[in-house]
Amino acid sequence: MGDIWGRRASLTVSIVGMVVGTVSQGLLPSRLSSGEAWGQFGTYMLFVLRIVQGLCTGGEISTVSTYIIEVGSKKTLARSMSLISVSIYVGFLLAQGAVWLAQDQLGSDAMRQWGWRLPFLAAIVPGALTIAGRRCLRETDEFQKERQVAIDEGHSSAGDAVSDVLHRGYAILIAVGGMASFAVFSYSGLVWTNTFLAKEGLPKDEVMMAGLIARLIQIFLAVPVGWLADVLGVGSVTFLAAAVQLFAAFPLFAWLQANSTSVAVMYAAYAVGFGVIGALGGSIFNMYVAEMFPTRTRNLGVGISYNIGISFVGGFGPVFCSTLFEWSRYGPGGYMSLGGLITCVTLLVGVKMHRAGFVRMAHVRANPYWWPCADLREGGKAEEHSSSESETSEAALALGGKDCAEKHNQLEHAREGAERATGLHRCLFGSQTRSVAHLGWKSLHHPDGYTPEHVQLFVATEGEPLGELPIFESEQFWSLAFPGEMVAVPPKPLPNRICRARLCMKRASAHGGPNVRIQSIRVLTRRLKRAKEDGTFLGRRLWHDSDFTDCVLRSEDGLEQKAHKAILANASPILSRMLRSATKAGEVTLPCSGEVVRALLKHCYGLFPDIRALKVEDVVSLVEQAHALELSSLSEDAAVAATQCLTPETVVPLMRGLRAFYKAGSLVEEWDNLVRQVRARQDLSHAALLGL
């Protein structure tokens, strides 16, 4: 519900269901007050109301976690999320306090007759206040953006949300494994051990007081643990909590077992020791799980992971502890330490998979997340930087204005920083592959056996690759992706670049591919990301295919050369502005010869034009046109090539052409090199003096 109709609606439904389920239990008929028939009906209704209460409670935790992680400040996100744990522990204490107060004031007989109803009926007061308060909540901005994208692309149904979550099996497993330590310890360490101590003969009042102290320690340590997670990262603190549980749970339980009648040991080991372990693991587990899923499936993903972890991993803990206790009196302690071991291993494997690109563990705050691994933190910075630009990149590409080059430079800077941080590229699809591209913090490969006739789709949704799939064979469509970006180079590109990428997503879904949506798509950014296949540039392959249909580049002597409009628009911001108004076929006329036009096109496609074969007038014209189109590398290459084969016949026109750039502050090194060569050769100096 939270991923379809919104976080606010889900919060309202969950709290209403909890209040109705709780208060209604206080109104049920009992055998003592209403007879056998009504008592049996009350038993059946109690079963139904408990199910409603449990379902709404499970949905409440996941929705509250999703809401806070989307509206909270990134700097204090863990502290904000720790308040959820504080509210849970305070709720437990208030519930226990209400029961104790009723028992103390009414007595056992009155409690059996009607007093048991009072704690249930009293829940209507905080429940009504909570319902009234949630009516003032606003919907999160992240959900509203995702909702609009889903509506535009026709992926707003519940089936789409469920399908998307089920495609994230790794994320669910890592989320469940990451909270295994907390789930096991909550039910085994805090609940079952309390019952165990009471059965060992310790005074019930002392046992209840020890449990109260453990809960108070969890309350007071929750926010400091959240602060620690804001400093070191939620992954680091989760691993630390699991490691403490791994090495401390068994010794503490063994101490309790060896001194099962000692009140002092109970307070030290159970109240303080178990309370600290519970605070470390239970303060930010909800943030760890919420980080595993993107906005569009976060509510459902957190709900599934949380309820599986609590119900199956933690819920069966008391049963396992009782069984293990019969086999060995120290077995429950080993079981608690095993929960910590599972979480430690899960986190290490998850970080490994994150670095390899199979899963993304931090969708909200990538830095800090995993303190022991610096390259992951730097990769998170680059990814976070890249995603922060993504919302404005589409507008920059659509407008084609001056900001386009600036946005591209920022993107390149983030990508290079990520490459330096990782130090090496990681393969996604096995070892027997050949490289297609090196983009961002990982390298994308495609398996052997596919040909250019297949439609290859490599998609990255918010940094997490969903795999590759040949969609259909009627076109050639190569798509290269890295975190937050999709770069597509089709032989026959559609006019609208953004629509082309979204059409590709719909085709993938229609042909059984992954149901994916990319919130921020940057297609063919200013500078074409060149991909290598068997040592040949992708642009060169497209050039040799000669399948140019949507753009014509015309010279002043009437020569026409067809090309890909998408490649031209992204090779040069000037050409992008010239072509952006064209809806179907773009036409551009350049004031130069046909040879110069062909050299410009070769450069745009990643080939190396033979500049030395051009006439000197064409070389000067090529420098001028490349400079005008902001193809700085081509203008520099042309100037360098021209200065390497100077003759008395070419020196004068070349110096005249480059002098204007030198005065404007461009091609300074090339001009200095030209002057040095002219001064070094007498024939060139003589020709230059006569000509100039």
C-alpha positions as CSV (number, residue, x, y, z in Angstrom):
1,M,0.0,0.0,0.0
2,G,2.8,2.5,0.9
3,D,4.4,2.0,-2.5
4,I,1.1,2.4,-4.5
5,W,-1.0,4.9,-2.6
6,G,1.7,6.7,-0.5
7,R,3.4,6.6,2.8
8,R,0.9,8.9,4.4
9,A,-2.1,6.6,3.5
10,S,-0.2,3.6,4.7
11,L,0.6,5.2,8.0
12,T,-3.0,6.1,8.6
13,V,-4.3,2.6,7.8
14,S,-1.8,0.9,9.9
15,I,-2.5,3.0,13.1
16,V,-6.2,2.7,12.6
17,G,-6.0,-1.1,12.3
18,M,-3.8,-1.3,15.4
19,V,-6.2,0.9,17.4
20,V,-9.3,-1.0,16.3
21,G,-7.6,-4.4,16.8
22,T,-6.4,-3.5,20.3
23,V,-9.5,-1.7,21.7
24,S,-11.8,-4.3,20.2
25,Q,-10.0,-7.0,22.2
26,G,-11.1,-5.2,25.4
27,L,-14.7,-5.4,24.3
28,L,-14.8,-9.1,23.6
29,P,-17.2,-11.3,25.6
30,S,-15.6,-13.9,27.9
31,R,-16.8,-17.2,29.4
32,L,-16.8,-15.7,32.9
33,S,-19.0,-12.8,32.1
34,S,-21.1,-13.9,29.1
35,G,-21.4,-17.7,29.2
36,E,-20.0,-20.6,27.2
37,A,-21.5,-19.6,23.8
38,W,-20.4,-16.0,23.8
39,G,-17.1,-17.0,25.3
40,Q,-16.4,-19.3,22.4
41,F,-17.4,-16.5,20.0
42,G,-15.0,-14.2,21.8
43,T,-12.2,-16.7,21.4
44,Y,-12.7,-16.8,17.6
45,M,-12.8,-13.0,17.4
46,L,-9.7,-12.7,19.6
47,F,-7.9,-14.8,17.0
48,V,-9.1,-12.6,14.2
49,L,-8.3,-9.3,16.0
50,R,-4.8,-10.6,16.9
51,I,-4.2,-11.3,13.2
52,V,-5.4,-7.7,12.3
53,Q,-3.2,-6.3,15.1
54,G,-0.2,-8.2,14.0
55,L,-0.5,-7.3,10.3
56,C,-1.0,-3.7,11.0
57,T,2.0,-3.7,13.5
58,G,4.2,-5.2,10.9
59,G,3.1,-2.7,8.3
60,E,3.5,0.1,10.9
61,I,7.2,-0.5,11.4
62,S,8.1,-0.7,7.7
63,T,6.0,2.4,6.8
64,V,7.4,4.5,9.6
65,S,10.9,3.5,8.7
66,T,10.3,4.3,5.1
67,Y,8.7,7.7,5.9
68,I,11.4,8.9,8.3
69,I,14.3,7.8,6.0
70,E,12.7,9.8,3.2
71,V,11.9,13.0,5.1
72,G,14.8,13.0,7.6
73,S,18.0,15.0,7.3
74,K,20.8,13.0,5.8
75,K,23.3,14.3,8.4
76,T,21.2,13.0,11.4
77,L,19.3,10.2,9.7
78,A,20.4,7.4,12.0
79,R,19.5,9.5,15.1
80,S,16.1,10.1,13.6
81,M,15.6,6.4,12.9
82,S,16.7,5.5,16.4
83,L,13.7,7.3,17.7
84,I,11.6,4.5,16.3
85,S,13.3,2.0,18.6
86,V,12.8,4.5,21.5
87,S,9.1,4.6,20.9
88,I,8.9,0.8,20.7
89,Y,10.7,0.4,24.0
90,V,8.6,3.1,25.7
91,G,5.5,1.4,24.4
92,F,6.6,-1.8,26.0
93,L,7.2,-0.1,29.3
94,L,3.9,1.7,29.2
95,A,2.1,-1.5,28.4
96,Q,3.8,-3.4,31.2
97,G,3.2,-0.5,33.6
98,A,-0.5,-0.4,32.8
99,V,-0.8,-4.2,33.5
100,W,1.2,-3.9,36.8
101,L,-0.9,-0.9,37.9
102,A,-4.2,-2.7,37.2
103,Q,-3.0,-5.9,39.0
104,D,-1.9,-3.9,42.0
105,Q,-5.0,-1.8,42.3
106,L,-7.7,-4.3,41.4
107,G,-6.4,-7.7,42.6
108,S,-6.4,-11.0,40.9
109,D,-10.2,-11.7,41.1
110,A,-11.2,-8.4,39.6
111,M,-8.6,-8.8,36.9
112,R,-10.0,-12.1,35.9
113,Q,-13.5,-10.8,35.8
114,W,-13.2,-7.4,34.0
115,G,-9.9,-5.7,34.9
116,W,-8.1,-7.3,32.0
117,R,-10.1,-5.1,29.7
118,L,-8.7,-1.8,31.0
119,P,-5.2,-1.9,29.4
120,F,-6.8,-2.7,26.0
121,L,-9.4,0.1,26.3
122,A,-6.8,2.6,27.5
123,A,-5.1,2.2,24.2
124,I,-7.8,4.4,22.6
125,V,-6.2,7.5,24.1
126,P,-2.7,7.4,22.6
127,G,-4.2,5.8,19.5
128,A,-6.6,8.7,18.9
129,L,-3.8,11.2,19.4
130,T,-1.6,9.4,16.9
131,I,-4.4,9.2,14.3
132,A,-5.1,13.0,14.7
133,G,-1.4,13.8,14.4
134,R,-0.8,11.7,11.3
135,R,-3.6,13.6,9.5
136,C,-1.2,16.5,9.5
137,L,1.7,14.6,7.8
138,R,2.6,15.5,4.3
139,E,3.5,13.0,1.6
140,T,7.2,12.5,1.0
141,D,8.7,14.3,-2.0
142,E,10.6,11.2,-3.1
143,F,7.4,9.1,-3.3
144,Q,5.6,11.8,-5.2
145,K,8.4,11.9,-7.8
146,E,8.5,8.2,-8.2
147,R,4.7,8.0,-8.3
148,Q,4.6,10.5,-11.2
149,V,7.3,8.5,-13.1
150,A,5.3,5.3,-12.6
151,I,2.1,6.8,-13.8
152,D,3.8,8.2,-16.9
153,E,5.3,4.9,-17.8
154,G,2.3,2.7,-16.8
155,H,4.0,0.8,-13.9
156,S,1.9,2.0,-11.0
157,S,0.0,-1.2,-10.2
158,A,0.5,-3.5,-7.2
159,G,1.7,-6.3,-9.4
160,D,4.5,-4.2,-10.8
161,A,5.6,-3.3,-7.2
162,V,5.6,-6.9,-6.1
163,S,7.4,-8.0,-9.3
164,D,10.1,-5.4,-8.8
165,V,10.7,-6.5,-5.2
166,L,10.9,-10.2,-6.1
167,H,13.6,-9.3,-8.6
168,R,15.7,-8.0,-5.7
169,G,16.3,-11.4,-4.1
170,Y,19.8,-10.5,-3.1
171,A,18.6,-7.3,-1.3
172,I,16.0,-9.2,0.6
173,L,18.4,-11.9,1.7
174,I,21.0,-9.3,2.8
175,A,18.4,-7.4,4.7
176,V,17.1,-10.4,6.5
177,G,20.6,-11.7,7.3
178,G,21.6,-8.2,8.5
179,M,18.9,-8.1,11.1
180,A,19.3,-11.7,12.1
181,S,21.3,-10.8,15.2
182,F,18.8,-8.3,16.4
183,A,15.8,-10.6,15.7
184,V,17.5,-13.6,17.5
185,F,18.5,-11.5,20.5
186,S,15.2,-9.7,20.9
187,Y,13.2,-12.9,21.3
188,S,15.9,-15.2,22.7
189,G,18.2,-12.9,24.7
190,L,15.6,-10.6,26.2
191,V,12.3,-12.5,26.2
192,W,13.2,-16.2,26.6
193,T,16.1,-15.5,29.1
194,N,13.6,-13.5,31.3
195,T,11.4,-16.6,31.5
196,F,14.4,-18.8,32.0
197,L,15.6,-16.8,35.0
198,A,12.1,-16.9,36.6
199,K,12.0,-20.7,36.2
200,E,15.5,-21.0,37.8
201,G,14.0,-19.8,41.1
202,L,14.9,-16.1,41.1
203,P,12.3,-13.7,42.6
204,K,9.8,-12.6,40.0
205,D,9.9,-9.0,41.1
206,E,13.7,-9.0,40.7
207,V,13.5,-10.6,37.3
208,M,10.9,-8.1,36.1
209,M,13.0,-5.3,37.5
210,A,16.1,-6.6,35.6
211,G,14.0,-6.7,32.4
212,L,12.9,-3.1,33.1
213,I,16.5,-2.0,33.5
214,A,17.5,-3.7,30.3
215,R,14.7,-1.8,28.5
216,L,15.7,1.5,30.1
217,I,19.3,0.9,28.9
218,Q,18.1,0.3,25.4
219,I,16.0,3.6,25.5
220,F,18.9,5.7,26.8
221,L,21.5,4.2,24.4
222,A,19.4,4.3,21.3
223,V,20.1,7.9,20.3
224,P,23.9,7.7,21.1
225,V,24.0,4.5,18.9
226,G,22.3,6.5,16.2
227,W,24.9,9.3,16.6
228,L,27.6,6.6,16.2
229,A,25.9,5.4,13.0
230,D,25.8,9.0,11.7
231,V,29.6,9.2,12.2
232,L,30.7,5.7,11.1
233,G,27.8,4.6,9.0
234,V,24.9,2.3,9.6
235,G,26.7,-0.7,8.0
236,S,29.7,-0.2,10.3
237,V,27.6,0.0,13.5
238,T,25.4,-3.0,12.5
239,F,28.6,-5.0,12.0
240,L,29.9,-3.8,15.4
241,A,26.7,-4.7,17.1
242,A,26.7,-8.2,15.6
243,A,30.4,-8.7,16.5
244,V,29.7,-7.7,20.1
245,Q,26.8,-10.2,20.2
246,L,29.0,-12.9,18.6
247,F,31.7,-12.6,21.2
248,A,29.7,-11.6,24.3
249,A,26.3,-13.4,24.2
250,F,27.7,-16.8,24.9
251,P,30.0,-15.8,27.8
252,L,27.2,-13.7,29.4
253,F,24.7,-16.5,29.2
254,A,27.2,-19.0,30.5
255,W,27.8,-16.7,33.5
256,L,24.1,-16.6,34.1
257,Q,23.8,-20.3,33.8
258,A,26.7,-20.9,36.2
259,N,25.1,-18.5,38.8
260,S,21.4,-18.9,38.0
261,T,20.4,-18.1,41.6
262,S,22.5,-15.0,42.0
263,V,20.6,-11.7,41.8
264,A,23.8,-9.7,41.4
265,V,24.9,-11.8,38.4
266,M,21.4,-11.4,36.9
267,Y,21.6,-7.6,37.1
268,A,25.1,-7.5,35.7
269,A,24.8,-10.1,32.9
270,Y,21.1,-9.8,32.0
271,A,20.1,-6.3,32.8
272,V,23.3,-4.5,31.8
273,G,25.1,-6.9,29.5
274,F,22.0,-8.0,27.5
275,G,20.6,-4.4,27.6
276,V,23.8,-3.0,25.9
277,I,23.8,-5.7,23.3
278,G,20.1,-5.1,22.6
279,A,20.7,-1.3,22.3
280,L,23.5,-1.8,19.8
281,G,21.6,-4.1,17.6
282,G,18.1,-2.7,18.0
283,S,18.6,1.0,17.6
284,I,19.2,1.3,13.8
285,F,18.2,-2.1,12.3
286,N,15.3,-0.4,10.6
287,M,17.6,2.1,8.8
288,Y,19.9,-0.8,7.7
289,V,16.9,-2.6,6.1
290,A,15.4,0.6,4.6
291,E,18.8,1.5,2.9
292,M,18.6,-1.8,0.9
293,F,15.7,-0.7,-1.3
294,P,15.0,2.2,-3.8
295,T,12.2,4.6,-3.3
296,R,9.6,2.9,-5.5
297,T,9.8,-0.4,-3.7
298,R,11.1,0.6,-0.3
299,N,7.9,0.2,1.7
300,L,7.2,-3.3,0.4
301,G,10.8,-4.4,0.5
302,V,11.3,-3.2,4.1
303,G,8.0,-4.9,5.1
304,I,8.9,-8.2,3.6
305,S,12.4,-8.2,5.0
306,Y,11.4,-7.0,8.5
307,N,8.6,-9.4,8.9
308,I,10.5,-12.4,7.6
309,G,13.4,-11.5,10.0
310,I,11.2,-11.0,13.0
311,S,8.7,-13.8,12.4
312,F,10.9,-16.6,11.2
313,V,14.4,-15.8,12.3
314,G,13.4,-14.2,15.6
315,G,10.0,-15.7,16.3
316,F,11.2,-19.3,16.5
317,G,14.1,-18.2,18.8
318,P,12.3,-19.2,22.1
319,V,11.5,-22.7,20.6
320,F,15.1,-23.2,19.5
321,C,16.4,-22.0,22.9
322,S,14.1,-24.4,24.8
323,T,15.2,-27.3,22.5
324,L,18.9,-26.5,22.8
325,F,18.6,-26.0,26.5
326,E,17.4,-29.6,26.9
327,W,20.4,-30.8,24.8
328,S,22.9,-28.5,26.5
329,R,22.4,-25.8,29.2
330,Y,24.8,-23.6,27.3
331,G,23.0,-24.1,23.9
332,P,20.9,-20.9,24.0
333,G,24.0,-18.8,24.4
334,G,25.6,-20.4,21.4
335,Y,22.4,-19.8,19.4
336,M,22.5,-16.0,20.3
337,S,26.2,-15.8,19.2
338,L,25.2,-17.6,16.0
339,G,22.8,-14.8,15.2
340,G,25.7,-12.3,15.5
341,L,27.9,-14.5,13.2
342,I,25.1,-14.6,10.6
343,T,24.9,-10.8,10.5
344,C,28.7,-10.4,10.3
345,V,29.0,-12.8,7.4
346,T,26.0,-11.2,5.7
347,L,27.5,-7.7,5.9
348,L,30.9,-8.8,4.6
349,V,29.3,-10.7,1.7
350,G,26.9,-7.7,1.0
351,V,29.8,-5.3,0.8
352,K,31.6,-7.6,-1.6
353,M,28.5,-7.8,-3.8
354,H,28.1,-4.1,-3.6
355,R,31.6,-3.5,-4.8
356,A,31.1,-6.0,-7.6
357,G,27.9,-4.2,-8.6
358,F,25.4,-7.0,-8.0
359,V,23.5,-5.2,-5.3
360,R,23.3,-1.7,-3.8
361,M,23.4,-1.5,0.0
362,A,23.0,2.2,0.4
363,H,20.2,3.9,-1.6
364,V,19.7,6.9,0.7
365,R,23.0,7.8,2.3
366,A,26.0,6.2,0.7
367,N,28.6,8.1,2.8
368,P,29.1,7.3,5.6
369,Y,28.0,3.7,5.4
370,W,30.9,1.2,5.7
371,W,33.8,2.8,7.6
372,P,36.4,-0.1,7.3
373,C,36.3,0.1,3.5
374,A,37.5,3.5,2.2
375,D,37.0,2.7,-1.5
376,L,33.3,1.9,-0.8
377,R,32.9,5.2,0.9
378,E,34.5,7.0,-2.0
379,G,32.5,5.1,-4.5
380,G,29.4,6.1,-2.5
381,K,30.5,9.7,-2.8
382,A,30.9,9.5,-6.5
383,E,27.6,7.7,-6.8
384,E,25.8,10.2,-4.5
385,H,27.4,13.1,-6.4
386,S,26.2,11.5,-9.7
387,S,22.7,10.9,-8.4
388,S,22.4,14.5,-7.1
389,E,23.1,15.8,-10.6
390,S,20.7,13.4,-12.3
391,E,17.6,15.4,-11.5
392,T,18.9,18.4,-13.4
393,S,20.7,16.6,-16.2
394,E,17.6,15.8,-18.2
395,A,16.6,19.5,-18.2
396,A,20.1,20.5,-19.3
397,L,20.1,18.0,-22.1
398,A,16.7,19.0,-23.2
399,L,17.5,22.7,-23.2
400,G,20.9,22.2,-24.8
401,G,22.2,25.4,-23.2
402,K,25.4,26.4,-21.7
403,D,24.9,24.4,-18.6
404,C,25.1,21.2,-20.6
405,A,28.9,21.3,-20.8
406,E,29.2,22.2,-17.1
407,K,27.0,19.3,-16.1
408,H,29.0,16.9,-18.1
409,N,32.3,18.1,-16.6
410,Q,30.8,17.5,-13.1
411,L,29.8,14.0,-14.2
412,E,33.2,13.3,-15.6
413,H,34.8,14.5,-12.4
414,A,32.6,12.2,-10.3
415,R,33.3,9.2,-12.5
416,E,37.0,9.7,-12.5
417,G,37.0,10.1,-8.8
418,A,35.2,6.8,-8.4
419,E,37.6,5.1,-10.8
420,R,40.6,6.3,-8.8
421,A,39.0,5.2,-5.5
422,T,38.3,1.6,-6.6
423,G,41.6,1.2,-8.3
424,L,40.3,-1.6,-10.5
425,H,37.2,-2.5,-12.5
426,R,35.1,-5.5,-11.5
427,C,33.4,-7.9,-13.9
428,L,29.6,-8.4,-13.5
429,F,28.9,-11.3,-15.7
430,G,31.6,-13.9,-15.3
431,S,35.2,-14.3,-16.3
432,Q,34.8,-15.5,-19.9
433,T,33.8,-12.1,-21.2
434,R,35.2,-9.4,-23.4
435,S,35.0,-5.8,-22.2
436,V,32.5,-3.4,-23.7
437,A,33.1,-0.3,-21.6
438,H,34.7,1.0,-18.4
439,L,32.1,3.4,-16.9
440,G,32.0,4.7,-13.4
441,W,33.0,2.5,-10.5
442,K,32.6,-0.8,-12.2
443,S,33.1,-2.3,-15.7
444,L,30.3,-3.7,-17.8
445,H,30.9,-6.8,-19.9
446,H,28.7,-8.8,-22.1
447,P,29.1,-12.6,-22.5
448,D,30.4,-14.2,-25.6
449,G,27.9,-15.5,-28.1
450,Y,25.9,-12.3,-28.7
451,T,26.2,-10.5,-32.0
452,P,25.4,-6.9,-32.9
453,E,22.1,-8.1,-34.4
454,H,20.9,-8.9,-30.9
455,V,19.4,-6.1,-28.9
456,Q,21.7,-5.9,-25.8
457,L,20.3,-4.1,-22.8
458,F,22.5,-3.4,-19.8
459,V,20.5,-1.4,-17.3
460,A,21.5,0.3,-14.0
461,T,18.7,1.3,-11.8
462,E,20.0,3.7,-9.2
463,G,23.4,2.0,-9.4
464,E,22.2,-1.6,-9.1
465,P,22.5,-3.6,-12.3
466,L,19.5,-5.9,-13.0
467,G,21.3,-8.0,-15.6
468,E,21.3,-8.3,-19.4
469,L,18.8,-9.8,-21.7
470,P,18.4,-10.0,-25.5
471,I,15.0,-8.4,-26.1
472,F,14.4,-8.7,-29.8
473,E,16.4,-9.1,-33.0
474,S,14.9,-6.6,-35.4
475,E,17.3,-3.7,-34.6
476,Q,20.8,-3.1,-33.4
477,F,20.6,-1.4,-30.0
478,W,23.6,-1.3,-27.6
479,S,23.0,0.2,-24.2
480,L,25.7,0.9,-21.7
481,A,24.8,1.9,-18.2
482,F,26.5,2.9,-14.9
483,P,25.0,4.3,-11.6
484,G,22.2,6.6,-12.4
485,E,22.9,6.9,-16.1
486,M,22.0,5.2,-19.4
487,V,24.0,5.7,-22.5
488,A,22.4,4.4,-25.7
489,V,23.9,4.3,-29.2
490,P,21.3,2.9,-31.6
491,P,21.9,3.0,-35.4
492,K,18.4,4.5,-35.8
493,P,17.8,6.7,-32.8
494,L,14.4,8.1,-32.1
495,P,14.2,11.9,-32.1
496,N,13.6,12.4,-28.4
497,R,16.5,11.0,-26.4
498,I,14.7,10.7,-23.1
499,C,11.7,9.1,-24.8
500,R,14.0,6.7,-26.6
501,A,15.4,5.4,-23.3
502,R,11.9,5.0,-21.7
503,L,10.7,3.2,-24.8
504,C,13.6,0.8,-24.4
505,M,12.4,0.2,-20.8
506,K,8.9,-0.6,-22.0
507,R,10.2,-2.9,-24.7
508,A,12.2,-4.8,-22.1
509,S,9.2,-5.3,-19.9
510,A,6.9,-6.2,-22.8
511,H,9.3,-9.0,-23.9
512,G,9.7,-10.6,-20.5
513,G,12.7,-8.6,-19.4
514,P,13.1,-6.9,-16.0
515,N,10.4,-4.5,-15.0
516,V,12.7,-1.5,-14.6
517,R,12.4,2.3,-14.6
518,I,15.2,4.8,-14.5
519,Q,14.2,7.9,-12.6
520,S,17.0,10.0,-13.9
521,I,18.2,9.1,-17.4
522,R,21.0,10.8,-19.2
523,V,21.2,9.5,-22.7
524,L,24.3,10.2,-24.8
525,T,25.8,12.9,-22.6
526,R,27.8,15.7,-24.2
527,R,30.8,13.5,-24.9
528,L,30.0,10.1,-26.3
529,K,31.1,7.3,-24.0
530,R,33.2,5.2,-26.3
531,A,33.0,1.4,-26.0
532,K,35.4,-1.1,-27.3
533,E,34.5,-4.3,-28.9
534,D,37.4,-6.4,-30.2
535,G,39.6,-3.3,-30.3
536,T,37.2,-1.3,-32.5
537,F,35.3,1.8,-31.3
538,L,31.6,1.4,-31.3
539,G,31.3,4.6,-33.2
540,R,33.7,3.3,-35.8
541,R,31.5,0.2,-36.2
542,L,28.4,2.4,-36.7
543,W,30.4,4.5,-39.2
544,H,31.3,1.5,-41.3
545,D,27.7,0.2,-41.2
546,S,26.8,3.4,-43.1
547,D,23.2,3.2,-41.8
548,F,22.7,6.9,-41.4
549,T,19.1,8.2,-41.7
550,D,18.2,11.0,-39.3
551,C,20.8,13.8,-39.9
552,V,22.4,15.5,-42.9
553,L,25.6,17.5,-42.6
554,R,26.0,19.8,-45.7
555,S,29.2,21.6,-46.9
556,E,29.3,24.9,-48.7
557,D,30.3,23.2,-51.9
558,G,27.0,21.1,-51.8
559,L,28.4,17.8,-50.5
560,E,26.0,16.0,-48.2
561,Q,27.0,13.5,-45.6
562,K,24.4,11.6,-43.5
563,A,25.1,10.8,-39.8
564,H,23.5,10.0,-36.5
565,K,21.9,13.1,-35.0
566,A,22.4,11.7,-31.5
567,I,26.1,11.3,-31.9
568,L,26.6,14.8,-33.4
569,A,24.4,16.4,-30.7
570,N,26.4,14.7,-27.9
571,A,29.8,15.3,-29.5
572,S,29.4,19.0,-29.6
573,P,27.2,21.3,-27.6
574,I,27.0,23.7,-30.5
575,L,25.6,21.0,-32.8
576,S,23.3,20.0,-30.0
577,R,21.7,23.4,-30.0
578,M,21.5,23.4,-33.8
579,L,19.8,20.0,-33.9
580,R,17.5,20.3,-30.9
581,S,14.7,22.0,-32.9
582,A,14.6,19.2,-35.5
583,T,11.8,16.8,-34.9
584,K,12.6,14.0,-37.4
585,A,15.7,14.7,-39.6
586,G,18.3,17.3,-38.7
587,E,20.1,19.4,-41.3
588,V,23.2,21.4,-40.7
589,T,25.2,23.5,-43.2
590,L,28.8,24.3,-42.4
591,P,30.9,27.0,-44.1
592,C,33.7,24.6,-45.2
593,S,34.5,22.0,-47.8
594,G,33.3,18.5,-48.1
595,E,36.6,17.1,-46.9
596,V,36.5,19.1,-43.8
597,V,32.9,17.9,-43.1
598,R,34.0,14.3,-43.5
599,A,37.0,14.9,-41.1
600,L,34.6,16.4,-38.5
601,L,32.3,13.5,-38.8
602,K,35.1,10.9,-38.4
603,H,36.2,12.7,-35.2
604,C,32.6,12.6,-33.8
605,Y,32.4,8.9,-34.5
606,G,35.7,8.1,-32.7
607,L,37.8,7.7,-35.8
608,F,41.0,9.5,-36.6
609,P,40.8,11.7,-39.7
610,D,43.9,11.8,-41.9
611,I,44.6,15.5,-41.4
612,R,47.9,15.4,-43.3
613,A,46.1,14.4,-46.5
614,L,44.1,17.6,-46.4
615,K,45.0,20.8,-48.2
616,V,46.5,23.5,-46.0
617,E,43.4,25.6,-46.6
618,D,41.2,22.7,-45.4
619,V,43.4,22.2,-42.4
620,V,43.0,25.8,-41.4
621,S,39.3,25.5,-42.0
622,L,39.2,22.3,-40.0
623,V,40.8,24.1,-37.1
624,E,38.3,27.0,-37.3
625,Q,35.3,24.7,-37.6
626,A,36.5,22.4,-34.7
627,H,37.0,25.5,-32.6
628,A,33.6,26.9,-33.4
629,L,31.9,23.6,-32.6
630,E,33.9,23.3,-29.3
631,L,35.7,20.2,-30.5
632,S,38.9,21.3,-28.8
633,S,40.7,18.0,-29.1
634,L,40.2,18.0,-32.9
635,S,41.4,21.6,-33.3
636,E,44.5,20.8,-31.3
637,D,45.1,17.6,-33.3
638,A,44.7,19.4,-36.6
639,A,47.1,22.2,-35.6
640,V,49.7,19.7,-34.4
641,A,49.4,17.6,-37.5
642,A,49.8,20.7,-39.7
643,T,52.9,21.9,-37.9
644,Q,54.6,18.5,-38.4
645,C,54.8,18.7,-42.2
646,L,55.5,22.4,-42.9
647,T,56.6,23.5,-46.3
648,P,57.3,27.0,-47.7
649,E,54.0,26.8,-49.5
650,T,51.9,26.0,-46.5
651,V,53.6,28.0,-43.7
652,V,52.0,31.3,-44.7
653,P,48.3,30.3,-44.8
654,L,48.8,28.2,-41.7
655,M,50.4,31.0,-39.7
656,R,47.6,33.3,-40.8
657,G,45.0,30.8,-39.7
658,L,46.5,30.1,-36.3
659,R,47.4,33.6,-35.4
660,A,43.8,34.5,-34.7
661,F,43.5,31.7,-32.3
662,Y,46.8,32.7,-30.6
663,K,45.6,36.2,-30.1
664,A,42.4,34.9,-28.6
665,G,44.3,32.8,-26.1
666,S,43.7,29.4,-27.8
667,L,46.2,26.9,-29.3
668,V,49.1,28.7,-27.6
669,E,51.4,25.7,-27.5
670,E,50.7,24.9,-31.1
671,W,51.5,28.4,-32.1
672,D,54.7,28.5,-30.1
673,N,55.7,25.2,-31.7
674,L,55.0,26.6,-35.2
675,V,57.1,29.7,-34.5
676,R,60.0,27.6,-33.3
677,Q,60.0,25.5,-36.4
678,V,59.8,28.5,-38.7
679,R,62.7,30.2,-36.9
680,A,64.8,26.9,-37.1
681,R,64.4,26.6,-40.8
682,Q,65.7,29.3,-43.2
683,D,63.4,28.4,-46.0
684,L,60.3,28.7,-43.8
685,S,61.6,31.9,-42.2
686,H,62.1,33.4,-45.7
687,A,58.7,32.3,-46.9
688,A,57.0,33.7,-43.8
689,L,58.7,37.1,-44.1
690,L,57.7,37.4,-47.7
691,G,54.2,36.2,-47.2
692,L,53.3,38.0,-44.0
